[in-house]
Amino acid sequence: MTAVGRHQKFKEWLMKEMDKREWSQADLARYADLNRAVINKLLNGHSATPRPATLEAIARAFKVPVEKVYRVAGLLPEVPENEGVIEEALHHLSQIQDPKRKSAVISVIKALAEEEKKEKNQK
């Protein structure tokens, strides 16, 4: 993908993520602890590939894996959707510090996997 194509994809993704949260440029700048001018440049095409520190700040603000932001910006290769889901699940799991809560998450995942296995066997 060309630099222009990557930038357009990143810009569209950034706008979509902001819209999901009903955030303005100022909101994203505040949550990411970035200058509003940086966000404006990203959205208006006046910036080349964002710096890693900027991408990491945006990932923290959106509470998404930094790898996802790097991929959208074209700095990491795309992954199959299934692997992206695993990456996101691991990111959220790593945010949980309480061992009991982590155990609960694992139990839920195991139960869902077992349920799906049974449904496949019934077909």
N, CA, C and O atoms as CSV, one atom per row, in Angstrom:
chain,resi,resn,atom,element,x,y,z
A,1,MET,N,N,0.852,-1.171,0.000
A,1,MET,CA,C,0.000,0.000,0.000
A,1,MET,C,C,0.901,1.238,0.000
A,1,MET,O,O,1.902,1.277,0.716
A,2,THR,N,N,0.554,2.237,-0.790
A,2,THR,CA,C,1.362,3.448,-0.862
A,2,THR,C,C,1.198,4.269,0.402
A,2,THR,O,O,0.279,4.052,1.191
A,3,ALA,N,N,2.111,5.217,0.579
A,3,ALA,CA,C,2.045,6.088,1.767
A,3,ALA,C,C,0.721,6.840,1.814
A,3,ALA,O,O,0.133,7.009,2.883
A,4,VAL,N,N,0.251,7.293,0.642
A,4,VAL,CA,C,-1.024,8.030,0.594
A,4,VAL,C,C,-2.169,7.114,1.009
A,4,VAL,O,O,-3.055,7.523,1.759
A,5,GLY,N,N,-2.151,5.869,0.519
A,5,GLY,CA,C,-3.194,4.915,0.884
A,5,GLY,C,C,-3.181,4.581,2.359
A,5,GLY,O,O,-4.231,4.475,2.993
A,6,ARG,N,N,-1.968,4.413,2.912
A,6,ARG,CA,C,-1.857,4.132,4.350
A,6,ARG,C,C,-2.388,5.307,5.155
A,6,ARG,O,O,-3.110,5.128,6.136
A,7,HIS,N,N,-2.017,6.531,4.723
A,7,HIS,CA,C,-2.463,7.704,5.470
A,7,HIS,C,C,-3.977,7.805,5.438
A,7,HIS,O,O,-4.600,8.104,6.457
A,8,GLN,N,N,-4.580,7.558,4.273
A,8,GLN,CA,C,-6.035,7.636,4.149
A,8,GLN,C,C,-6.695,6.601,5.048
A,8,GLN,O,O,-7.683,6.899,5.718
A,9,LYS,N,N,-6.154,5.385,5.066
A,9,LYS,CA,C,-6.707,4.331,5.920
A,9,LYS,C,C,-6.598,4.726,7.394
A,9,LYS,O,O,-7.545,4.543,8.159
A,10,PHE,N,N,-5.445,5.265,7.789
A,10,PHE,CA,C,-5.255,5.675,9.178
A,10,PHE,C,C,-6.212,6.804,9.534
A,10,PHE,O,O,-6.835,6.787,10.596
A,11,LYS,N,N,-6.328,7.782,8.645
A,11,LYS,CA,C,-7.231,8.922,8.874
A,11,LYS,C,C,-8.670,8.435,9.051
A,11,LYS,O,O,-9.365,8.863,9.972
A,12,GLU,N,N,-9.116,7.534,8.160
A,12,GLU,CA,C,-10.485,7.016,8.259
A,12,GLU,C,C,-10.686,6.239,9.555
A,12,GLU,O,O,-11.722,6.375,10.206
A,13,TRP,N,N,-9.703,5.425,9.934
A,13,TRP,CA,C,-9.797,4.661,11.171
A,13,TRP,C,C,-9.865,5.605,12.372
A,13,TRP,O,O,-10.682,5.418,13.274
A,14,LEU,N,N,-9.004,6.615,12.373
A,14,LEU,CA,C,-8.958,7.574,13.472
A,14,LEU,C,C,-10.300,8.284,13.616
A,14,LEU,O,O,-10.809,8.436,14.726
A,15,MET,N,N,-10.869,8.717,12.499
A,15,MET,CA,C,-12.165,9.401,12.537
A,15,MET,C,C,-13.264,8.462,13.033
A,15,MET,O,O,-14.129,8.869,13.809
A,16,LYS,N,N,-13.230,7.197,12.581
A,16,LYS,CA,C,-14.236,6.216,13.009
A,16,LYS,C,C,-14.150,5.978,14.514
A,16,LYS,O,O,-15.170,5.931,15.201
A,17,GLU,N,N,-12.930,5.829,15.019
A,17,GLU,CA,C,-12.748,5.604,16.456
A,17,GLU,C,C,-13.212,6.815,17.265
A,17,GLU,O,O,-13.821,6.663,18.325
A,18,MET,N,N,-12.928,7.998,16.771
A,18,MET,CA,C,-13.392,9.210,17.459
A,18,MET,C,C,-14.915,9.287,17.433
A,18,MET,O,O,-15.540,9.627,18.438
A,19,ASP,N,N,-15.519,8.969,16.273
A,19,ASP,CA,C,-16.986,8.997,16.151
A,19,ASP,C,C,-17.652,7.992,17.090
A,19,ASP,O,O,-18.685,8.293,17.687
A,20,LYS,N,N,-17.058,6.786,17.225
A,20,LYS,CA,C,-17.621,5.773,18.127
A,20,LYS,C,C,-17.727,6.303,19.548
A,20,LYS,O,O,-18.657,5.970,20.284
A,21,ARG,N,N,-16.767,7.128,19.920
A,21,ARG,CA,C,-16.713,7.645,21.293
A,21,ARG,C,C,-17.342,9.034,21.413
A,21,ARG,O,O,-17.444,9.599,22.502
A,22,GLU,N,N,-17.762,9.567,20.258
A,22,GLU,CA,C,-18.301,10.939,20.188
A,22,GLU,C,C,-17.281,11.941,20.698
A,22,GLU,O,O,-17.611,12.858,21.450
A,23,TRP,N,N,-16.021,11.752,20.272
A,23,TRP,CA,C,-14.923,12.626,20.669
A,23,TRP,C,C,-14.630,13.637,19.574
A,23,TRP,O,O,-14.709,13.333,18.384
A,24,SER,N,N,-14.296,14.819,19.993
A,24,SER,CA,C,-13.790,15.841,19.078
A,24,SER,C,C,-12.272,15.685,18.988
A,24,SER,O,O,-11.683,14.872,19.699
A,25,GLN,N,N,-11.650,16.461,18.120
A,25,GLN,CA,C,-10.191,16.466,18.055
A,25,GLN,C,C,-9.603,16.869,19.404
A,25,GLN,O,O,-8.599,16.313,19.850
A,26,ALA,N,N,-10.241,17.837,20.040
A,26,ALA,CA,C,-9.762,18.298,21.347
A,26,ALA,C,C,-9.862,17.188,22.391
A,26,ALA,O,O,-8.980,17.043,23.236
A,27,ASP,N,N,-10.935,16.409,22.328
A,27,ASP,CA,C,-11.096,15.293,23.266
A,27,ASP,C,C,-9.972,14.279,23.091
A,27,ASP,O,O,-9.349,13.858,24.065
A,28,LEU,N,N,-9.715,13.887,21.837
A,28,LEU,CA,C,-8.649,12.916,21.591
A,28,LEU,C,C,-7.307,13.473,22.045
A,28,LEU,O,O,-6.514,12.767,22.668
A,29,ALA,N,N,-7.058,14.718,21.737
A,29,ALA,CA,C,-5.791,15.343,22.158
A,29,ALA,C,C,-5.655,15.293,23.684
A,29,ALA,O,O,-4.580,14.993,24.204
A,30,ARG,N,N,-6.728,15.581,24.386
A,30,ARG,CA,C,-6.690,15.579,25.849
A,30,ARG,C,C,-6.463,14.166,26.397
A,30,ARG,O,O,-5.601,13.961,27.251
A,31,TYR,N,N,-7.241,13.191,25.903
A,31,TYR,CA,C,-7.110,11.820,26.399
A,31,TYR,C,C,-5.770,11.194,26.029
A,31,TYR,O,O,-5.247,10.359,26.767
A,32,ALA,N,N,-5.211,11.596,24.883
A,32,ALA,CA,C,-3.929,11.045,24.439
A,32,ALA,C,C,-2.755,11.870,24.946
A,32,ALA,O,O,-1.597,11.491,24.768
A,33,ASP,N,N,-3.053,12.988,25.574
A,33,ASP,CA,C,-2.012,13.900,26.050
A,33,ASP,C,C,-1.115,14.349,24.892
A,33,ASP,O,O,0.114,14.335,24.976
A,34,LEU,N,N,-1.793,14.748,23.805
A,34,LEU,CA,C,-1.107,15.262,22.624
A,34,LEU,C,C,-1.598,16.673,22.343
A,34,LEU,O,O,-2.657,17.084,22.819
A,35,ASN,N,N,-0.830,17.393,21.581
A,35,ASN,CA,C,-1.242,18.724,21.143
A,35,ASN,C,C,-2.356,18.568,20.114
A,35,ASN,O,O,-2.284,17.691,19.252
A,36,ARG,N,N,-3.379,19.404,20.195
A,36,ARG,CA,C,-4.499,19.318,19.256
A,36,ARG,C,C,-4.037,19.488,17.822
A,36,ARG,O,O,-4.636,18.923,16.907
A,37,ALA,N,N,-2.988,20.253,17.616
A,37,ALA,CA,C,-2.456,20.459,16.266
A,37,ALA,C,C,-1.971,19.136,15.663
A,37,ALA,O,O,-2.074,18.936,14.453
A,38,VAL,N,N,-1.450,18.246,16.487
A,38,VAL,CA,C,-0.990,16.937,16.005
A,38,VAL,C,C,-2.182,16.157,15.459
A,38,VAL,O,O,-2.102,15.576,14.377
A,39,ILE,N,N,-3.277,16.143,16.197
A,39,ILE,CA,C,-4.485,15.428,15.774
A,39,ILE,C,C,-5.019,16.053,14.493
A,39,ILE,O,O,-5.396,15.342,13.562
A,40,ASN,N,N,-5.052,17.370,14.445
A,40,ASN,CA,C,-5.534,18.075,13.265
A,40,ASN,C,C,-4.700,17.724,12.037
A,40,ASN,O,O,-5.249,17.498,10.958
A,41,LYS,N,N,-3.391,17.677,12.191
A,41,LYS,CA,C,-2.512,17.324,11.068
A,41,LYS,C,C,-2.763,15.894,10.591
A,41,LYS,O,O,-2.754,15.624,9.390
A,42,LEU,N,N,-2.983,14.987,11.531
A,42,LEU,CA,C,-3.260,13.602,11.157
A,42,LEU,C,C,-4.561,13.489,10.368
A,42,LEU,O,O,-4.646,12.728,9.404
A,43,LEU,N,N,-5.560,14.239,10.778
A,43,LEU,CA,C,-6.872,14.156,10.141
A,43,LEU,C,C,-6.956,14.937,8.834
A,43,LEU,O,O,-7.817,14.656,8.000
A,44,ASN,N,N,-6.082,15.901,8.653
A,44,ASN,CA,C,-6.140,16.744,7.456
A,44,ASN,C,C,-5.040,16.451,6.447
A,44,ASN,O,O,-4.873,17.186,5.473
A,45,GLY,N,N,-4.294,15.382,6.678
A,45,GLY,CA,C,-3.300,14.973,5.702
A,45,GLY,C,C,-2.042,15.808,5.667
A,45,GLY,O,O,-1.290,15.740,4.695
A,46,HIS,N,N,-1.791,16.596,6.700
A,46,HIS,CA,C,-0.604,17.440,6.727
A,46,HIS,C,C,0.543,16.785,7.488
A,46,HIS,O,O,1.531,17.439,7.822
A,47,SER,N,N,0.405,15.500,7.758
A,47,SER,CA,C,1.432,14.797,8.508
A,47,SER,C,C,1.741,13.485,7.805
A,47,SER,O,O,0.842,12.793,7.327
A,48,ALA,N,N,3.008,13.159,7.752
A,48,ALA,CA,C,3.401,11.862,7.195
A,48,ALA,C,C,3.041,10.790,8.224
A,48,ALA,O,O,2.187,11.019,9.082
A,49,THR,N,N,3.667,9.654,8.148
A,49,THR,CA,C,3.400,8.598,9.114
A,49,THR,C,C,3.634,9.129,10.526
A,49,THR,O,O,4.687,9.702,10.806
A,50,PRO,N,N,2.662,8.943,11.411
A,50,PRO,CA,C,2.816,9.440,12.785
A,50,PRO,C,C,3.998,8.785,13.490
A,50,PRO,O,O,4.365,7.646,13.200
A,51,ARG,N,N,4.576,9.520,14.409
A,51,ARG,CA,C,5.687,8.991,15.202
A,51,ARG,C,C,5.171,7.886,16.126
A,51,ARG,O,O,3.998,7.882,16.500
A,52,PRO,N,N,6.050,6.951,16.491
A,52,PRO,CA,C,5.637,5.880,17.413
A,52,PRO,C,C,5.033,6.415,18.715
A,52,PRO,O,O,4.051,5.857,19.205
A,53,ALA,N,N,5.594,7.474,19.277
A,53,ALA,CA,C,5.048,8.021,20.535
A,53,ALA,C,C,3.617,8.508,20.341
A,53,ALA,O,O,2.788,8.385,21.242
A,54,THR,N,N,3.329,9.059,19.171
A,54,THR,CA,C,1.970,9.527,18.870
A,54,THR,C,C,1.024,8.344,18.752
A,54,THR,O,O,-0.086,8.377,19.284
A,55,LEU,N,N,1.459,7.299,18.056
A,55,LEU,CA,C,0.620,6.106,17.902
A,55,LEU,C,C,0.355,5.444,19.254
A,55,LEU,O,O,-0.756,4.985,19.520
A,56,GLU,N,N,1.370,5.399,20.095
A,56,GLU,CA,C,1.201,4.801,21.425
A,56,GLU,C,C,0.239,5.620,22.277
A,56,GLU,O,O,-0.560,5.057,23.025
A,57,ALA,N,N,0.308,6.929,22.170
A,57,ALA,CA,C,-0.612,7.796,22.924
A,57,ALA,C,C,-2.049,7.594,22.449
A,57,ALA,O,O,-2.976,7.560,23.259
A,58,ILE,N,N,-2.231,7.462,21.152
A,58,ILE,CA,C,-3.575,7.231,20.601
A,58,ILE,C,C,-4.099,5.869,21.054
A,58,ILE,O,O,-5.273,5.741,21.400
A,59,ALA,N,N,-3.244,4.864,21.054
A,59,ALA,CA,C,-3.661,3.530,21.530
A,59,ALA,C,C,-4.112,3.583,22.989
A,59,ALA,O,O,-5.132,2.997,23.353
A,60,ARG,N,N,-3.348,4.286,23.818
A,60,ARG,CA,C,-3.733,4.417,25.235
A,60,ARG,C,C,-5.069,5.134,25.370
A,60,ARG,O,O,-5.924,4.728,26.157
A,61,ALA,N,N,-5.240,6.196,24.603
A,61,ALA,CA,C,-6.482,6.975,24.688
A,61,ALA,C,C,-7.689,6.129,24.287
A,61,ALA,O,O,-8.733,6.182,24.936
A,62,PHE,N,N,-7.540,5.344,23.206
A,62,PHE,CA,C,-8.640,4.509,22.730
A,62,PHE,C,C,-8.744,3.178,23.478
A,62,PHE,O,O,-9.712,2.436,23.310
A,63,LYS,N,N,-7.729,2.884,24.310
A,63,LYS,CA,C,-7.680,1.625,25.060
A,63,LYS,C,C,-7.732,0.418,24.113
A,63,LYS,O,O,-8.519,-0.513,24.284
A,64,VAL,N,N,-6.857,0.486,23.111
A,64,VAL,CA,C,-6.717,-0.611,22.151
A,64,VAL,C,C,-5.248,-1.019,22.124
A,64,VAL,O,O,-4.384,-0.244,22.533
A,65,PRO,N,N,-4.958,-2.227,21.646
A,65,PRO,CA,C,-3.556,-2.644,21.571
A,65,PRO,C,C,-2.754,-1.710,20.667
A,65,PRO,O,O,-3.220,-1.321,19.596
A,66,VAL,N,N,-1.568,-1.361,21.095
A,66,VAL,CA,C,-0.726,-0.471,20.300
A,66,VAL,C,C,-0.405,-1.107,18.947
A,66,VAL,O,O,-0.241,-0.400,17.953
A,67,GLU,N,N,-0.314,-2.432,18.905
A,67,GLU,CA,C,-0.050,-3.116,17.636
A,67,GLU,C,C,-1.139,-2.836,16.615
A,67,GLU,O,O,-0.866,-2.722,15.420
A,68,LYS,N,N,-2.368,-2.727,17.086
A,68,LYS,CA,C,-3.484,-2.439,16.184
A,68,LYS,C,C,-3.291,-1.071,15.532
A,68,LYS,O,O,-3.508,-0.915,14.330
A,69,VAL,N,N,-2.890,-0.097,16.318
A,69,VAL,CA,C,-2.691,1.252,15.797
A,69,VAL,C,C,-1.515,1.261,14.822
A,69,VAL,O,O,-1.580,1.906,13.776
A,70,TYR,N,N,-0.444,0.547,15.162
A,70,TYR,CA,C,0.704,0.438,14.259
A,70,TYR,C,C,0.291,-0.214,12.934
A,70,TYR,O,O,0.762,0.193,11.872
A,71,ARG,N,N,-0.584,-1.222,12.991
A,71,ARG,CA,C,-1.026,-1.891,11.769
A,71,ARG,C,C,-1.851,-0.947,10.904
A,71,ARG,O,O,-1.655,-0.880,9.691
A,72,VAL,N,N,-2.761,-0.228,11.517
A,72,VAL,CA,C,-3.594,0.702,10.762
A,72,VAL,C,C,-2.730,1.782,10.116
A,72,VAL,O,O,-3.018,2.233,9.007
A,73,ALA,N,N,-1.674,2.194,10.811
A,73,ALA,CA,C,-0.771,3.213,10.272
A,73,ALA,C,C,0.180,2.632,9.221
A,73,ALA,O,O,0.935,3.373,8.592
A,74,GLY,N,N,0.144,1.306,9.030
A,74,GLY,CA,C,0.988,0.676,8.022
A,74,GLY,C,C,2.397,0.378,8.485
A,74,GLY,O,O,3.271,0.108,7.661
A,75,LEU,N,N,2.640,0.421,9.797
A,75,LEU,CA,C,3.980,0.169,10.321
A,75,LEU,C,C,4.203,-1.287,10.733
A,75,LEU,O,O,5.334,-1.700,10.987
A,76,LEU,N,N,3.138,-2.047,10.797
A,76,LEU,CA,C,3.226,-3.489,11.043
A,76,LEU,C,C,2.360,-4.169,9.989
A,76,LEU,O,O,1.389,-3.581,9.513
A,77,PRO,N,N,2.700,-5.395,9.622
A,77,PRO,CA,C,1.881,-6.088,8.617
A,77,PRO,C,C,0.501,-6.424,9.163
A,77,PRO,O,O,0.308,-6.603,10.365
A,78,GLU,N,N,-0.442,-6.502,8.251
A,78,GLU,CA,C,-1.798,-6.900,8.622
A,78,GLU,C,C,-1.769,-8.334,9.149
A,78,GLU,O,O,-0.901,-9.127,8.784
A,79,VAL,N,N,-2.725,-8.647,10.005
A,79,VAL,CA,C,-2.867,-10.015,10.499
A,79,VAL,C,C,-4.268,-10.499,10.142
A,79,VAL,O,O,-5.186,-9.692,9.989
A,80,PRO,N,N,-4.434,-11.812,10.010
A,80,PRO,CA,C,-5.788,-12.326,9.780
A,80,PRO,C,C,-6.707,-11.887,10.920
A,80,PRO,O,O,-6.267,-11.709,12.056
A,81,GLU,N,N,-7.980,-11.717,10.600
A,81,GLU,CA,C,-8.941,-11.215,11.594
A,81,GLU,C,C,-8.907,-12.030,12.874
A,81,GLU,O,O,-8.967,-11.465,13.967
A,82,ASN,N,N,-8.813,-13.341,12.758
A,82,ASN,CA,C,-8.795,-14.208,13.932
A,82,ASN,C,C,-7.640,-13.847,14.863
A,82,ASN,O,O,-7.812,-13.796,16.081
A,83,GLU,N,N,-6.460,-13.598,14.287
A,83,GLU,CA,C,-5.306,-13.236,15.108
A,83,GLU,C,C,-5.485,-11.856,15.730
A,83,GLU,O,O,-5.008,-11.609,16.838
A,84,GLY,N,N,-6.162,-10.965,15.035
A,84,GLY,CA,C,-6.439,-9.644,15.588
A,84,GLY,C,C,-7.332,-9.716,16.817
A,84,GLY,O,O,-7.156,-8.965,17.777
A,85,VAL,N,N,-8.291,-10.631,16.772
A,85,VAL,CA,C,-9.190,-10.825,17.917
A,85,VAL,C,C,-8.394,-11.357,19.109
A,85,VAL,O,O,-8.594,-10.922,20.243
A,86,ILE,N,N,-7.495,-12.297,18.841
A,86,ILE,CA,C,-6.664,-12.859,19.917
A,86,ILE,C,C,-5.777,-11.765,20.505
A,86,ILE,O,O,-5.634,-11.656,21.723
A,87,GLU,N,N,-5.189,-10.961,19.632
A,87,GLU,CA,C,-4.325,-9.869,20.087
A,87,GLU,C,C,-5.100,-8.892,20.980
A,87,GLU,O,O,-4.601,-8.453,22.016
A,88,GLU,N,N,-6.323,-8.560,20.562
A,88,GLU,CA,C,-7.132,-7.640,21.356
A,88,GLU,C,C,-7.528,-8.264,22.690
A,88,GLU,O,O,-7.503,-7.594,23.722
A,89,ALA,N,N,-7.894,-9.549,22.672
A,89,ALA,CA,C,-8.261,-10.237,23.921
A,89,ALA,C,C,-7.083,-10.252,24.888
A,89,ALA,O,O,-7.253,-10.015,26.084
A,90,LEU,N,N,-5.891,-10.529,24.371
A,90,LEU,CA,C,-4.703,-10.531,25.230
A,90,LEU,C,C,-4.424,-9.144,25.799
A,90,LEU,O,O,-4.019,-9.001,26.953
A,91,HIS,N,N,-4.643,-8.144,24.984
A,91,HIS,CA,C,-4.438,-6.769,25.463
A,91,HIS,C,C,-5.357,-6.480,26.654
A,91,HIS,O,O,-4.918,-5.969,27.684
A,92,HIS,N,N,-6.634,-6.815,26.492
A,92,HIS,CA,C,-7.584,-6.546,27.576
A,92,HIS,C,C,-7.305,-7.416,28.794
A,92,HIS,O,O,-7.427,-6.952,29.927
A,93,LEU,N,N,-6.936,-8.656,28.573
A,93,LEU,CA,C,-6.601,-9.541,29.685
A,93,LEU,C,C,-5.402,-9.000,30.461
A,93,LEU,O,O,-5.358,-9.095,31.688
A,94,SER,N,N,-4.440,-8.437,29.750
A,94,SER,CA,C,-3.257,-7.900,30.433
A,94,SER,C,C,-3.590,-6.672,31.286
A,94,SER,O,O,-2.818,-6.297,32.169
A,95,GLN,N,N,-4.727,-6.056,31.021
A,95,GLN,CA,C,-5.150,-4.892,31.809
A,95,GLN,C,C,-5.735,-5.298,33.165
A,95,GLN,O,O,-5.823,-4.480,34.081
A,96,ILE,N,N,-6.128,-6.554,33.281
A,96,ILE,CA,C,-6.738,-7.050,34.515
A,96,ILE,C,C,-5.630,-7.506,35.461
A,96,ILE,O,O,-4.814,-8.356,35.105
A,97,GLN,N,N,-5.604,-6.950,36.639
A,97,GLN,CA,C,-4.560,-7.280,37.609
A,97,GLN,C,C,-5.008,-8.313,38.644
A,97,GLN,O,O,-4.198,-9.107,39.122
A,98,ASP,N,N,-6.265,-8.301,38.981
A,98,ASP,CA,C,-6.786,-9.197,40.013
A,98,ASP,C,C,-6.788,-10.640,39.519
A,98,ASP,O,O,-7.424,-10.938,38.508
A,99,PRO,N,N,-6.086,-11.546,40.214
A,99,PRO,CA,C,-6.020,-12.952,39.780
A,99,PRO,C,C,-7.398,-13.623,39.685
A,99,PRO,O,O,-7.621,-14.461,38.811
A,100,LYS,N,N,-8.308,-13.258,40.571
A,100,LYS,CA,C,-9.651,-13.854,40.534
A,100,LYS,C,C,-10.390,-13.430,39.271
A,100,LYS,O,O,-11.089,-14.235,38.655
A,101,ARG,N,N,-10.237,-12.172,38.889
A,101,ARG,CA,C,-10.887,-11.696,37.662
A,101,ARG,C,C,-10.268,-12.350,36.436
A,101,ARG,O,O,-10.981,-12.723,35.504
A,102,LYS,N,N,-8.939,-12.493,36.430
A,102,LYS,CA,C,-8.279,-13.170,35.304
A,102,LYS,C,C,-8.781,-14.606,35.200
A,102,LYS,O,O,-9.054,-15.095,34.104
A,103,SER,N,N,-8.900,-15.270,36.326
A,103,SER,CA,C,-9.392,-16.644,36.349
A,103,SER,C,C,-10.822,-16.707,35.817
A,103,SER,O,O,-11.179,-17.634,35.089
A,104,ALA,N,N,-11.636,-15.719,36.183
A,104,ALA,CA,C,-13.023,-15.684,35.713
A,104,ALA,C,C,-13.073,-15.537,34.194
A,104,ALA,O,O,-13.887,-16.179,33.530
A,105,VAL,N,N,-12.203,-14.692,33.648
A,105,VAL,CA,C,-12.157,-14.503,32.194
A,105,VAL,C,C,-11.786,-15.818,31.509
A,105,VAL,O,O,-12.413,-16.212,30.526
A,106,ILE,N,N,-10.777,-16.483,32.028
A,106,ILE,CA,C,-10.345,-17.762,31.450
A,106,ILE,C,C,-11.470,-18.786,31.529
A,106,ILE,O,O,-11.687,-19.543,30.583
A,107,SER,N,N,-12.182,-18.815,32.642
A,107,SER,CA,C,-13.305,-19.755,32.794
A,107,SER,C,C,-14.394,-19.479,31.763
A,107,SER,O,O,-14.954,-20.411,31.186
A,108,VAL,N,N,-14.689,-18.233,31.535
A,108,VAL,CA,C,-15.716,-17.869,30.549
A,108,VAL,C,C,-15.270,-18.296,29.152
A,108,VAL,O,O,-16.064,-18.847,28.390
A,109,ILE,N,N,-14.025,-18.049,28.817
A,109,ILE,CA,C,-13.509,-18.429,27.493
A,109,ILE,C,C,-13.570,-19.948,27.315
A,109,ILE,O,O,-13.984,-20.438,26.265
A,110,LYS,N,N,-13.159,-20.686,28.344
A,110,LYS,CA,C,-13.205,-22.151,28.271
A,110,LYS,C,C,-14.644,-22.638,28.083
A,110,LYS,O,O,-14.902,-23.528,27.273
A,111,ALA,N,N,-15.573,-22.051,28.833
A,111,ALA,CA,C,-16.973,-22.459,28.744
A,111,ALA,C,C,-17.534,-22.176,27.346
A,111,ALA,O,O,-18.256,-23.003,26.788
A,112,LEU,N,N,-17.208,-21.028,26.792
A,112,LEU,CA,C,-17.686,-20.688,25.447
A,112,LEU,C,C,-17.086,-21.623,24.400
A,112,LEU,O,O,-17.777,-22.043,23.473
A,113,ALA,N,N,-15.809,-21.948,24.544
A,113,ALA,CA,C,-15.153,-22.856,23.603
A,113,ALA,C,C,-15.783,-24.251,23.684
A,113,ALA,O,O,-16.029,-24.884,22.657
A,114,GLU,N,N,-16.041,-24.720,24.890
A,114,GLU,CA,C,-16.658,-26.036,25.077
A,114,GLU,C,C,-18.071,-26.049,24.496
A,114,GLU,O,O,-18.473,-27.024,23.861
A,115,GLU,N,N,-18.818,-24.978,24.710
A,115,GLU,CA,C,-20.176,-24.873,24.179
A,115,GLU,C,C,-20.155,-24.926,22.647
A,115,GLU,O,O,-20.979,-25.600,22.029
A,116,GLU,N,N,-19.217,-24.219,22.055
A,116,GLU,CA,C,-19.112,-24.216,20.601
A,116,GLU,C,C,-18.724,-25.599,20.073
A,116,GLU,O,O,-19.227,-26.045,19.042
A,117,LYS,N,N,-17.836,-26.261,20.784
A,117,LYS,CA,C,-17.409,-27.612,20.397
A,117,LYS,C,C,-18.606,-28.565,20.407
A,117,LYS,O,O,-18.775,-29.365,19.487
A,118,LYS,N,N,-19.434,-28.478,21.451
A,118,LYS,CA,C,-20.621,-29.325,21.541
A,118,LYS,C,C,-21.594,-29.032,20.409
A,118,LYS,O,O,-22.178,-29.952,19.838
A,119,GLU,N,N,-21.771,-27.750,20.080
A,119,GLU,CA,C,-22.684,-27.386,18.991
A,119,GLU,C,C,-22.200,-27.947,17.664
A,119,GLU,O,O,-23.011,-28.398,16.856
A,120,LYS,N,N,-20.900,-27.928,17.426
A,120,LYS,CA,C,-20.339,-28.487,16.186
A,120,LYS,C,C,-20.540,-29.985,16.117
A,120,LYS,O,O,-20.817,-30.527,15.047
A,121,ASN,N,N,-20.402,-30.663,17.251
A,121,ASN,CA,C,-20.565,-32.107,17.297
A,121,ASN,C,C,-22.015,-32.536,17.081
A,121,ASN,O,O,-22.264,-33.654,16.630
A,122,GLN,N,N,-22.966,-31.670,17.395
A,122,GLN,CA,C,-24.387,-31.984,17.232
A,122,GLN,C,C,-24.820,-31.853,15.782
A,122,GLN,O,O,-25.866,-32.378,15.402
A,123,LYS,N,N,-24.045,-31.172,14.976
A,123,LYS,CA,C,-24.431,-30.958,13.572
A,123,LYS,C,C,-24.057,-32.099,12.693
A,123,LYS,O,O,-24.316,-32.063,11.490
